[in-house]
Amino acid sequence: VRDAADVSPDGLCEGRDVALFGCSAWGTDEVELQTDFEPLFEAFDRIGVKGVKTACFASGDSSFEHFCGAVDVIEARLSELGGIQILEGLKLDGNLSSNGSDVEDWANRLLAAL
């Protein structure tokens, strides 16, 4: 597990079987990614994701027009770069503690997809 704010994008996914990306997002007019995730996202062309299995997750607030839009934006970019999406992204309304069963179900489906 690595914090997006603390990693270098260069070759981040190379040599890995699977890469999971998590980022909160919000936005009324457009998707706004979590501020500390933006530099990594802007350098996704350097992460070496081609042929790597991927999955995404996000928490958000369903009152925003682009609820958990980070999942859609990140999945699309990973696909453009040759990543292999193995599971539909997890979108949580609110925090982890109030969505524990959804997280557990998604994690079990993720493990089965590997």
C-alpha positions, -999 to +999 in steps of 0.1 A: +000+000+000+014+033-011+002+069-007-002+085-041+014+117-027+046+097-019+052+077-050+071+083-082+051+075-113+081+061-132+075+024-136+051+023-106+032-007-120+060-025-139+066-060-127+033-062-108+005-085-114-022-061-102-025-025-093-053-009-073-060+028-073-081+047-048-090+083-049-118+104-036-134+129-060-162+154-061-173+181-084-203+199-097-192+210-132-165+184-137-147+156-117-122+170-093-096+144-081-082+145-046-055+171-046-026+148-036-036+123-063-035+148-092+003+148-099+003+110-101-027+110-124-011+136-147+019+113-150+000+081-156+017+077-190+049+068-171+035+042-146+040+012-170+004-002-166+002-019-200-008-056-194-013-051-156-046-060-140-062-030-125-092-021-102-102+012-087-121+024-057-133+057-042-153+073-015-174+103-021-205+122-013-236+113-034-249+149-032-222+159-057-230+155-094-199+135-101-202+111-072-170+090-071-162+102-105-125+094-098-133+057-104-146+064-140-118+089-148-090+066-135-104+035-151-107+052-185-071+064-184-057+031-172-076+014-201-062+039-226-027+030-214-033-008-217-043-017-182-067-046-178-097-038-157-106-069-138-135-056-117-160-027-118-148+000-095-161+004-060-179+036-052-187+043-016-210+070-003-195+083+029-168+067+049-154+032+051-169+024+086-204+028+073-198+007+042-178-023+056-200-050+040-197-033+006-159-032+009-157-068+020-179-079-009-158-060-034-126-073-020-139-109-022-149-104-058-115-088-065-097-118-051-119-142-071-110-122-103-073-127-097 
